[in-house]
Amino acid sequence: MPQSQPVTARAVNRGPAEARSLSNTRTWLIAAVLAPLVGGPACAEALKPLFQQTLPNIEGKTFTAVEVDFAPGSRADPHRHGQAFVYAYVLQGTVRSQLSGQPPQTYRAGQSWFEPPGADHLVTQNLSRSARARLLVVFISNTGDPLKTAEPAKERHAMPTLAAPPTPPAAISQPASQKMVDALYSAFGDNHARAVHAKGIMAVGTFAPSPDAAKLTKASLFAGKSLPVLVRFSDFTGIPNIPDNIGEANPRGFALKFTLPNGSNADVVTHSFNGFPTATTEEFRQLLLAIGASGAGVAKPTALDSFLGGHPIAKTFLTTQKPPPASYATLSYFGVNAFEYTAANGRKAFVRYRFTPQAGEAFVPAAELPGKGPNYLQDELPQRLARGPIVFDWYAQVAEPGDVIDNPSIAWPESRRLVKLGTVRVDHLAPDPIATEKATMFRPLSVPVGIAPADPMLGVRQAAYPLSFAHRQGAAPPSATPAGAH
């Protein structure tokens, strides 16, 4: 949504003249604001009038400011605000909002959104089940117009069901994560390998943190000492022998496992596309099932055709990947899920990761691709390392108010600030690469204090990886149903 300048409650000027104006309009506010907003005893919203004033330089327009308080877990009925321009700023808590024709968005304290005249507001919900949420809402409306009216019944019935508040990662159920693994097997086959990014190559090196990282988070990963790092470059899909030279091998993967000063590990998982095909894990599962049901010889439109027809972001993801790279070392990689960083002084920031090669990006020209073998990336990496190290700069892209935190399918604008977290130097292939490959699992929520998940998708990913890991070690899948049967 369009982003306005931040507004705080202190910005509502309530000097003597304005206080008299507020007193004079109290009756009007109760009649025109509180009654239509609150609606009835079942509504969980509480309204507090702050200020109202006709605008002397804009004939027929009135400025109104109210504070809206939502009880834990409560939501407003679908509504509209007539022809008013509406600005909403989250004073406290976490609020999910959705306007007609737009995807739902999540806003936290300090973030805001704008509603154009005539917008249908389908969802306003406090996502916390234990804490209240408060909004400062400002209206520029036609003088005398009601500031809120209920949606017609036909529109209310069309409102999509809102998902429950994000489940803490530790509470993600094994059946949900197993269904995800089963869907991956449905799409790519059960090859007793990694369920996704099955084809890969592992190397080792060091990580040198940047001084700027310690200003952003107190995590021991950035305490100042160089750390050992194990990395894995990979192709997409769960097919262990997928050719490196075909489009289906995109996006490429780059996973890292850091050894922290206390001997524990921190993991980072990225891929070579800035974004994810779907907003939620359930949508991703449906995409995988559609891929699995849409092989050669399936009548058109296939299940995948139908899914992509209703999910344009997923279609963009599948059809606008980068060309085949010259090397795993000549790609930028992105961590599509957001994390919350907490600094030593308590300041918080939401970030997404990116790794950029110091040597720059390079791709295979189309005319040269036929001459590339099916394992050219696997063969090229040891040759490159024999000539010298591969170096990546690691950055945190820092969110600004209004950026979508919990939807990995929406990339943040390139104008967002980048903070250099450090430099990853890859020196040589991992010793005993086959045994290392089999024994290593990367989990996105293996993070030190000072880093916390900000996207509920991370919880399902964290729970799914051990299931795939156990299966490729030889364990039978714990699912009660065959892979692909749901």
C-alpha positions as CSV (number, residue, x, y, z in Angstrom):
1,M,0.0,0.0,0.0
2,P,1.1,3.6,-0.4
3,Q,3.3,4.6,2.5
4,S,2.7,7.9,4.3
5,Q,5.0,9.7,6.7
6,P,4.9,8.2,10.3
7,V,2.4,9.8,12.6
8,T,2.3,9.4,16.4
9,A,-0.4,10.3,18.9
10,R,1.7,13.3,19.9
11,A,1.2,14.7,16.4
12,V,-2.5,15.2,17.2
13,N,-2.3,18.8,18.4
14,R,-4.7,19.3,21.3
15,G,-4.0,22.9,22.4
16,P,-6.7,25.1,24.1
17,A,-8.6,26.0,20.9
18,E,-8.6,22.4,19.7
19,A,-9.7,21.2,23.1
20,R,-12.7,23.5,22.9
21,S,-13.4,22.2,19.4
22,L,-13.2,18.6,20.6
23,S,-15.6,19.4,23.4
24,N,-18.0,21.1,21.0
25,T,-18.0,18.1,18.7
26,R,-18.2,15.4,21.3
27,T,-21.9,14.7,20.6
28,W,-21.3,14.6,16.9
29,L,-18.4,12.2,17.3
30,I,-20.4,9.8,19.4
31,A,-23.2,9.8,16.9
32,A,-21.2,9.8,13.7
33,V,-18.1,7.9,14.8
34,L,-18.6,5.7,17.8
35,A,-22.0,4.3,17.0
36,P,-21.2,3.2,13.4
37,L,-17.8,2.0,14.4
38,V,-18.7,0.0,17.5
39,G,-21.9,-1.3,16.1
40,G,-23.2,-3.4,19.0
41,P,-22.3,-5.2,22.2
42,A,-20.6,-8.1,20.3
43,C,-18.0,-5.9,18.7
44,A,-14.5,-6.1,20.3
45,E,-13.4,-2.6,19.2
46,A,-13.2,0.3,21.7
47,L,-13.1,3.8,20.3
48,K,-11.5,6.9,21.9
49,P,-12.2,10.3,20.1
50,L,-9.0,12.4,19.9
51,F,-9.7,15.3,17.7
52,Q,-12.1,16.6,15.0
53,Q,-12.0,19.9,13.0
54,T,-13.4,21.2,9.7
55,L,-10.7,22.3,7.3
56,P,-11.0,26.0,6.6
57,N,-8.8,25.8,3.5
58,I,-10.6,22.9,2.0
59,E,-14.4,23.5,1.8
60,G,-16.6,20.6,2.8
61,K,-13.8,18.5,4.3
62,T,-13.3,17.5,8.0
63,F,-10.3,16.1,9.8
64,T,-11.0,13.4,12.4
65,A,-8.6,11.4,14.6
66,V,-9.6,8.4,16.8
67,E,-7.8,5.7,18.7
68,V,-9.1,2.1,18.1
69,D,-8.4,-0.5,20.7
70,F,-8.8,-4.2,19.8
71,A,-9.1,-7.0,22.4
72,P,-6.8,-10.0,22.0
73,G,-7.8,-12.1,19.0
74,S,-10.7,-9.8,18.0
75,R,-11.5,-8.6,14.6
76,A,-13.8,-5.9,13.0
77,D,-16.7,-6.7,10.8
78,P,-16.2,-5.9,7.1
79,H,-16.8,-2.2,6.4
80,R,-16.0,0.8,4.3
81,H,-15.2,4.4,5.2
82,G,-17.3,6.1,2.5
83,Q,-15.4,8.7,0.5
84,A,-12.9,9.4,3.3
85,F,-9.1,9.2,2.9
86,V,-8.0,7.0,5.8
87,Y,-4.5,6.7,7.4
88,A,-4.0,4.0,10.0
89,Y,-1.0,3.8,12.3
90,V,-0.3,0.9,14.6
91,L,0.4,2.2,18.1
92,Q,0.6,-1.2,19.8
93,G,0.5,-4.9,18.9
94,T,0.2,-6.7,15.5
95,V,-2.8,-6.1,13.2
96,R,-3.8,-8.0,10.0
97,S,-5.5,-5.8,7.4
98,Q,-7.0,-6.5,4.0
99,L,-8.6,-4.3,1.4
100,S,-10.7,-5.6,-1.4
101,G,-8.6,-6.7,-4.3
102,Q,-5.4,-6.8,-2.3
103,P,-3.6,-9.6,-0.4
104,P,-3.8,-9.4,3.4
105,Q,-1.0,-7.5,5.1
106,T,0.4,-7.7,8.6
107,Y,1.4,-4.5,10.4
108,R,3.3,-4.1,13.7
109,A,3.8,-1.2,16.0
110,G,5.3,1.7,14.1
111,Q,3.9,0.6,10.7
112,S,1.0,2.1,8.8
113,W,-1.3,1.9,5.8
114,F,-3.5,4.1,3.7
115,E,-7.0,3.4,2.4
116,P,-8.3,5.3,-0.6
117,P,-11.8,6.7,-0.8
118,G,-14.5,3.9,-1.4
119,A,-12.2,1.1,-0.3
120,D,-13.9,-2.0,1.1
121,H,-12.0,-3.0,4.3
122,L,-12.5,-6.8,4.5
123,V,-10.2,-7.7,7.4
124,T,-9.0,-5.9,10.5
125,Q,-7.8,-8.3,13.2
126,N,-5.6,-8.3,16.3
127,L,-3.3,-11.3,15.6
128,S,-2.3,-11.7,19.2
129,R,-4.4,-13.9,21.5
130,S,-2.9,-12.4,24.7
131,A,-2.2,-8.7,24.1
132,R,-4.3,-5.8,23.0
133,A,-3.7,-3.9,19.7
134,R,-4.2,-0.1,19.3
135,L,-4.5,2.0,16.1
136,L,-4.4,5.7,15.5
137,V,-6.9,6.3,12.6
138,V,-7.1,9.6,10.8
139,F,-9.9,10.5,8.4
140,I,-10.2,13.3,5.8
141,S,-13.9,13.0,5.0
142,N,-16.9,14.9,3.5
143,T,-18.3,17.0,6.4
144,G,-21.3,15.2,7.9
145,D,-20.6,11.8,6.2
146,P,-20.6,8.7,8.5
147,L,-17.1,7.5,8.9
148,K,-17.9,3.8,8.8
149,T,-20.7,1.7,7.3
150,A,-21.1,-2.0,7.2
151,E,-20.4,-3.9,4.0
152,P,-23.4,-5.3,2.0
153,A,-24.1,-8.9,2.9
154,K,-23.0,-10.2,-0.5
155,E,-19.6,-8.7,-0.1
156,R,-19.3,-9.9,3.5
157,H,-19.9,-13.5,2.3
158,A,-17.1,-13.1,-0.2
159,M,-14.6,-12.3,2.5
160,P,-11.8,-14.9,2.6
161,T,-11.3,-16.8,5.9
162,L,-8.3,-15.4,7.7
163,A,-5.7,-17.8,8.9
164,A,-5.1,-18.1,12.7
165,P,-2.3,-16.1,14.2
166,P,1.2,-17.5,13.4
167,T,2.0,-20.7,15.4
168,P,5.2,-20.6,17.4
169,P,7.8,-22.7,15.5
170,A,8.1,-25.2,18.4
171,A,4.4,-25.9,18.2
172,I,4.3,-26.8,14.5
173,S,2.7,-30.3,14.2
174,Q,4.6,-33.1,12.6
175,P,1.6,-34.0,10.4
176,A,1.8,-30.5,8.8
177,S,5.5,-30.8,8.2
178,Q,5.2,-34.4,6.9
179,K,2.5,-33.2,4.5
180,M,5.0,-30.7,3.1
181,V,7.6,-33.4,2.7
182,D,5.1,-35.7,1.0
183,A,4.2,-32.9,-1.4
184,L,7.8,-32.5,-2.3
185,Y,8.1,-36.2,-3.0
186,S,4.9,-35.9,-5.1
187,A,6.4,-33.2,-7.2
188,F,10.0,-34.6,-7.6
189,G,9.8,-38.3,-6.6
190,D,11.0,-40.1,-3.5
191,N,14.6,-40.5,-4.3
192,H,15.9,-41.2,-0.8
193,A,17.8,-37.9,-1.1
194,R,17.0,-34.4,0.1
195,A,13.4,-33.7,-0.6
196,V,14.4,-30.4,-2.3
197,H,17.8,-29.1,-3.6
198,A,18.9,-32.7,-3.8
199,K,21.9,-32.2,-6.1
200,G,24.6,-30.3,-4.4
201,I,28.3,-29.9,-3.6
202,M,29.8,-28.9,-0.2
203,A,32.8,-26.7,0.6
204,V,34.4,-25.1,3.7
205,G,35.8,-21.7,4.5
206,T,35.6,-18.9,7.0
207,F,33.3,-16.0,7.9
208,A,34.6,-12.6,9.0
209,P,31.8,-10.5,10.6
210,S,31.5,-6.7,9.9
211,P,31.5,-4.2,12.8
212,D,28.2,-2.9,11.4
213,A,26.5,-6.3,12.1
214,A,27.1,-5.9,15.9
215,K,25.2,-2.6,15.8
216,L,22.2,-4.4,14.3
217,T,22.1,-7.5,16.5
218,K,23.7,-8.9,19.7
219,A,24.0,-12.4,18.2
220,S,27.2,-14.1,18.9
221,L,27.5,-14.9,15.2
222,F,28.7,-11.3,14.8
223,A,30.8,-11.0,17.9
224,G,33.9,-10.0,16.0
225,K,35.9,-13.3,15.6
226,S,36.3,-15.2,12.4
227,L,34.3,-18.4,12.4
228,P,34.5,-21.7,10.4
229,V,31.7,-22.2,7.9
230,L,30.5,-25.2,5.9
231,V,28.6,-24.3,2.7
232,R,26.5,-26.2,0.2
233,F,25.7,-25.1,-3.3
234,S,22.8,-26.9,-5.0
235,D,20.3,-27.1,-7.8
236,F,16.5,-26.9,-7.3
237,T,14.1,-30.0,-7.1
238,G,14.4,-33.2,-5.2
239,I,16.0,-35.0,-8.2
240,P,19.6,-35.9,-7.4
241,N,20.8,-36.2,-11.0
242,I,19.0,-33.2,-12.4
243,P,21.1,-31.7,-15.2
244,D,22.8,-28.4,-14.3
245,N,22.1,-27.0,-17.7
246,I,18.3,-26.9,-17.8
247,G,15.9,-24.2,-16.5
248,E,14.2,-26.6,-14.0
249,A,17.5,-26.6,-12.0
250,N,16.6,-23.0,-10.9
251,P,16.7,-21.5,-8.4
252,R,20.1,-22.5,-7.2
253,G,20.7,-22.9,-3.5
254,F,23.3,-21.7,-1.1
255,A,23.2,-23.0,2.5
256,L,25.6,-22.1,5.3
257,K,26.5,-23.6,8.7
258,F,28.5,-21.5,11.0
259,T,30.4,-22.9,14.0
260,L,29.8,-20.4,16.9
261,P,32.3,-19.6,19.7
262,N,30.5,-21.9,22.1
263,G,30.6,-24.8,19.7
264,S,27.0,-24.7,18.6
265,N,25.9,-24.0,15.0
266,A,23.9,-21.3,13.2
267,D,22.4,-22.0,9.8
268,V,21.3,-19.8,6.9
269,V,19.4,-21.1,3.9
270,T,19.1,-19.0,0.7
271,H,18.3,-19.4,-3.0
272,S,19.1,-17.4,-6.2
273,F,15.7,-15.7,-6.6
274,N,14.6,-12.6,-4.6
275,G,11.3,-14.0,-3.5
276,F,9.3,-17.1,-3.0
277,P,6.4,-18.5,-5.2
278,T,3.7,-18.4,-2.5
279,A,2.8,-16.4,0.6
280,T,2.2,-19.4,2.8
281,T,3.4,-23.0,3.3
282,E,-0.1,-24.4,2.5
283,E,-0.1,-22.5,-0.9
284,F,3.4,-23.9,-1.6
285,R,2.2,-27.4,-0.8
286,Q,-0.7,-27.0,-3.2
287,L,1.8,-25.8,-5.9
288,L,3.9,-28.9,-5.3
289,L,0.9,-31.2,-5.6
290,A,-0.1,-29.4,-8.8
291,I,3.4,-30.0,-10.2
292,G,3.2,-33.6,-9.3
293,A,-0.2,-34.0,-11.0
294,S,0.9,-32.2,-14.2
295,G,3.4,-34.5,-15.9
296,A,3.8,-35.3,-19.6
297,G,0.6,-36.5,-21.3
298,V,-1.8,-34.8,-18.8
299,A,-4.7,-33.1,-20.5
300,K,-4.8,-29.3,-20.6
301,P,-5.4,-27.3,-18.6
302,T,-3.3,-29.2,-16.1
303,A,-3.5,-28.8,-12.4
304,L,-0.4,-26.6,-12.6
305,D,-2.0,-24.4,-15.3
306,S,-5.0,-23.9,-13.0
307,F,-2.9,-23.1,-10.0
308,L,-0.7,-20.6,-11.8
309,G,-3.8,-19.0,-13.3
310,G,-4.9,-18.1,-9.8
311,H,-1.4,-17.4,-8.4
312,P,0.4,-14.9,-10.7
313,I,3.3,-14.5,-8.3
314,A,4.0,-18.2,-8.5
315,K,3.9,-18.0,-12.3
316,T,6.4,-15.2,-12.3
317,F,8.6,-17.2,-10.0
318,L,8.6,-20.2,-12.4
319,T,9.0,-18.2,-15.6
320,T,11.5,-15.4,-14.8
321,Q,14.4,-17.3,-13.2
322,K,17.9,-16.2,-14.0
323,P,19.8,-17.9,-16.9
324,P,22.1,-20.8,-16.1
325,P,25.1,-19.4,-14.1
326,A,28.7,-19.6,-15.2
327,S,29.3,-21.0,-11.7
328,Y,27.7,-21.4,-8.4
329,A,30.2,-18.7,-7.4
330,T,28.7,-16.2,-9.8
331,L,25.2,-15.9,-8.4
332,S,23.6,-13.7,-5.8
333,Y,21.5,-15.5,-3.2
334,F,18.6,-14.4,-1.1
335,G,17.1,-15.4,2.2
336,V,13.4,-14.9,1.4
337,N,12.1,-15.3,5.0
338,A,12.4,-12.4,7.4
339,F,14.1,-12.4,10.8
340,E,13.8,-10.0,13.7
341,Y,17.2,-8.7,14.9
342,T,17.6,-7.4,18.4
343,A,20.6,-5.1,19.2
344,A,22.3,-4.9,22.6
345,N,20.4,-1.7,23.4
346,G,17.1,-3.5,22.7
347,R,16.4,-1.8,19.3
348,K,14.7,-4.2,16.9
349,A,14.8,-4.5,13.1
350,F,13.3,-6.9,10.6
351,V,15.8,-8.1,8.0
352,R,16.1,-10.4,5.0
353,Y,19.5,-11.8,3.8
354,R,21.4,-11.6,0.6
355,F,24.8,-12.8,-0.5
356,T,26.6,-11.1,-3.4
357,P,29.7,-12.5,-5.1
358,Q,32.7,-10.1,-5.0
359,A,33.6,-11.3,-8.5
360,G,30.2,-10.3,-9.8
361,E,27.4,-12.3,-11.4
362,A,28.0,-14.2,-14.6
363,F,25.8,-16.4,-16.7
364,V,26.2,-18.8,-19.6
365,P,25.4,-17.2,-23.0
366,A,22.6,-19.0,-24.8
367,A,24.9,-19.9,-27.7
368,E,27.3,-21.7,-25.3
369,L,24.7,-23.6,-23.3
370,P,24.5,-26.6,-25.6
371,G,28.2,-27.2,-25.0
372,K,27.7,-27.4,-21.2
373,G,27.4,-30.9,-19.7
374,P,24.8,-32.0,-17.3
375,N,27.2,-31.6,-14.4
376,Y,29.1,-28.5,-15.5
377,L,28.5,-26.7,-12.2
378,Q,29.6,-29.6,-10.1
379,D,32.8,-29.9,-12.2
380,E,33.5,-26.2,-12.4
381,L,33.5,-25.5,-8.6
382,P,36.6,-27.5,-7.6
383,Q,38.5,-26.1,-10.6
384,R,37.7,-22.5,-9.5
385,L,38.6,-23.2,-5.9
386,A,42.0,-24.6,-7.1
387,R,42.7,-21.1,-8.5
388,G,41.7,-19.3,-5.3
389,P,39.0,-18.6,-2.8
390,I,35.4,-17.7,-3.6
391,V,34.2,-14.6,-1.6
392,F,30.7,-13.4,-0.9
393,D,29.6,-10.3,0.9
394,W,26.7,-11.0,3.3
395,Y,24.1,-8.2,3.7
396,A,21.0,-7.7,5.8
397,Q,18.3,-5.8,3.9
398,V,16.4,-3.8,6.6
399,A,12.7,-3.4,6.4
400,E,10.9,0.0,6.6
401,P,7.4,0.7,8.0
402,G,4.8,-0.7,5.6
403,D,7.1,-3.5,4.3
404,V,5.4,-7.0,4.4
405,I,7.3,-9.0,6.9
406,D,5.5,-12.4,6.9
407,N,4.9,-12.9,3.2
408,P,8.1,-14.1,1.4
409,S,6.5,-13.9,-2.1
410,I,6.7,-10.1,-1.9
411,A,10.2,-8.8,-2.2
412,W,11.1,-5.6,-0.4
413,P,12.1,-2.6,-2.6
414,E,15.7,-2.3,-3.7
415,S,15.8,1.1,-2.1
416,R,15.9,-0.5,1.4
417,R,19.0,0.0,3.4
418,L,21.6,-2.8,3.2
419,V,23.9,-3.4,6.2
420,K,27.0,-5.5,5.6
421,L,27.0,-8.4,8.0
422,G,30.4,-9.8,7.0
423,T,32.3,-11.7,4.3
424,V,32.2,-15.4,3.6
425,R,35.4,-16.9,2.1
426,V,35.0,-20.4,0.6
427,D,38.5,-22.0,0.3
428,H,38.1,-25.7,-0.7
429,L,35.8,-28.6,-1.0
430,A,34.6,-30.3,2.1
431,P,36.7,-33.4,3.2
432,D,35.1,-36.7,2.4
433,P,32.3,-34.8,0.5
434,I,29.9,-37.8,0.2
435,A,29.9,-38.6,3.9
436,T,29.7,-34.9,4.8
437,E,26.8,-34.4,2.4
438,K,24.9,-37.3,4.0
439,A,25.5,-36.2,7.5
440,T,24.7,-32.5,7.2
441,M,21.3,-30.9,7.7
442,F,20.7,-27.2,7.5
443,R,17.8,-25.8,9.6
444,P,16.7,-22.2,9.2
445,L,15.9,-21.7,12.9
446,S,19.3,-22.8,14.2
447,V,20.0,-19.2,15.2
448,P,21.7,-17.6,18.3
449,V,20.1,-15.2,20.8
450,G,19.5,-11.8,19.1
451,I,18.0,-13.4,16.0
452,A,14.3,-14.6,15.9
453,P,11.9,-15.8,13.2
454,A,9.5,-13.2,11.9
455,D,7.8,-15.3,9.2
456,P,5.6,-18.3,10.2
457,M,6.8,-20.2,7.2
458,L,10.1,-20.8,9.0
459,G,8.4,-23.0,11.6
460,V,7.1,-25.5,9.0
461,R,10.5,-25.5,7.3
462,Q,12.3,-26.1,10.6
463,A,10.0,-29.1,11.3
464,A,10.1,-30.6,7.8
465,Y,13.9,-30.8,7.3
466,P,14.5,-33.4,10.0
467,L,11.8,-35.7,8.4
468,S,13.6,-35.5,5.0
469,F,17.0,-36.0,6.8
470,A,15.8,-39.1,8.6
471,H,14.3,-40.6,5.4
472,R,17.5,-40.2,3.4
473,Q,19.4,-41.9,6.2
474,G,17.2,-44.9,5.6
475,A,14.3,-44.4,7.9
476,A,10.8,-45.1,6.6
477,P,8.6,-41.9,6.1
478,P,6.5,-41.3,9.3
479,S,3.5,-40.4,7.2
480,A,0.5,-42.7,7.5
481,T,-0.3,-42.2,3.8
482,P,1.8,-42.8,0.7
483,A,3.7,-39.7,-0.6
484,G,1.4,-37.6,-2.6
485,A,-1.8,-39.1,-1.1
486,H,-3.6,-36.4,0.9
